[in-house]
Amino acid sequence: MLLQISPPPIDYQSSTTNREIVVSLPVSISQAASGAASDGTADALLAAARAMRADLSARAEEGEATCRLSPETVDAFRRAGLFRILQPRSFGGLEDTPLTLLRVQATVSEIDMSAGWVLANMGAVAFHLALFDGRAQDDVWGTDPDTILSSSNMPGGRLHAEADGTLSLSGQWRFSSGVDHADWVMLGALLTGDGEPLAGACVVPRRDIEIVEDWDVAGLRGTGSHAVRVAEARVPAYRFLAHAHRFHGTAPGLRVHAGPLYRQPLPQILFRTISTSSLGGLRGMLAGFLEANRERTSMMAQRIAEDPHVQDLCARIEADLAAQWQILEADQEDLARAARHGRDVPLARRRVFRLNATRVADLCFSHAADLLRAAGAAALYRGSPLLRAFNDMLAARQHAANQYELHARNDGAALFGRAQEDMLL
C-alpha cells in the first residue's frame, strides 16, 4: 500500500525580522511561502514540489526495490529546476536561498524521504562547486546547466601532484547518494606532497568513477547511496578545493560570484540537508497515522482516536515539528542576514546552529518509534508507509552528521574555553 494522502495542515509561514518567528497553525511546510525571494521563484519551486506528490508516492516502492530513485523522479526534479536552487545564476542556476532548498526538501520528504534526501544533497553540492575555481564550474555547467553532481565527503581518496601540474586521484568512498544519476562526482580527498596532507574535495566526471553497488540497507533505500571507486584519474589542480580555503573565506569561487549567498558557511547547509528530510518524513508519517486511525478500533474495542495516550503523542509531535521548524528558520535567517551585511557569524553561534540541526534526526526517530508502536501490528507488514517512514528515519539517525552527541561534547568543551579547531562550522 502506498501513501497517497495529503498531510493534514501543518506548515510554517514565518516572519523572520529580528529573529521573531510568527507561526500560524494550522499551516503546512509545503504551503509555506519563502519571504526571501521577491520574484516568486521560491513559491513556484514549492508549488512544483507539491505537484509531484502523487507521482512520488507511486514511485516510492520502486525506489525501495531497486535501491535508487527512478529516472522519472530525477527528470521531474531537473525540469522543475529543483537541483539548481543554489546553483549560481551565471551558470544557469537560480541562486536562491538555502531555506528555499530546505522547504522544498521537507515538502518532498513528506511523501518520500529518499527523494528529499537526494534532492537536497545534490543541491548542496551545487553550492559547494560554486566555491571552486571558475574553470571547474565551467567544466561542469559550461555546456549544460542541468548537469548534476553527487558527492562523498569522507576523505576516502588520495591526491598526489604530478610533474605536469595535474593531480593523480585514487581511492574508494562510501555513501554517494544519487550517484546512479550523477554526471559528475565531488569526492573528499587528502592532497599529499611536501608538508602535511591538505584535506579538501575534488570534482571528477562520471567516466572516471566506478559505482560499487553496495547500498542494500533497511532505510533510505531509494537514495542509492552506493560506494564509488577510482583506480586512477588525472584531475586538473583547479578542480581541487582545500577545506581551509572554504573555511577561511578565501575560496576562489568567491571572486567569481559576488552575491551574498556563497558567503554563508557550507557546513551549516550540509548539516541541515542531512537532517531536514526527517522533519518532512515525520510530518508524512503523522499524516498517514492520523488518516489510518480516525475510525479504527483497537483489539480492546476502543477507538484509537479516542485513546488519550495516542492523542497526547500526536499533539506532542505536532508541537515539536512546529518548534523545530521555527528554530530552522531563525537560524537560517541569522546566517543569511550576516551574509547580506558582509559579516561572519561568530563560531559560538555556529556551534549552536550545528547542534540544532544535528539533534533533529534523533527527535524525529524517537517520535517515529512511538507512532509505529501506537499503530500496532498492521504497520509491520512490508509495504506499510508507516514502516517505510520509520525505517527511513532510523537510517537518517545513523548518518555520521546526525550523531549530535559528538558535536555536543565538542561544543561543551568550547564553553569551558577548550575549543579545538573545527572547520565543520
Secondary structure, DSSP 8 states (H G I E B T S, - for coil): ----S---S-------GGG-----SS--GGG---TT-TTSHHHHHHHHHHHTHHHHHHHHHHHHHHTS--HHHHHHHHHHTGGGTTS-GGGT-----HHHHHHHHHHHHTT-HHHHHHHHHHHHHHHHHTTS-HHHHHHHHSS-TT--EEEEEEEEEEEEE-TTS-EEEEEEEEEETTGGG-SEEEEEEEEESSSS-EEEEEEEEGGG-EEE-----SS-GGG--EEEEEEEEEE-GGGEEEHHHHHTT--GGGGT--SSGGGS-HHHHHHHHHHHHHHHHHHHHHHHHHHHHSS-B-TTS-BGGG-HHHHHHHHHHHHHHHHHHHHHHHHHHHHHHHHHTT----HHHHHHHHHHHHTHHHHHHHHHHHHHHHH-GGGGSTT-HHHHHHHHHHHHHHSGGG-HHHHHHHHHHHHTT--------
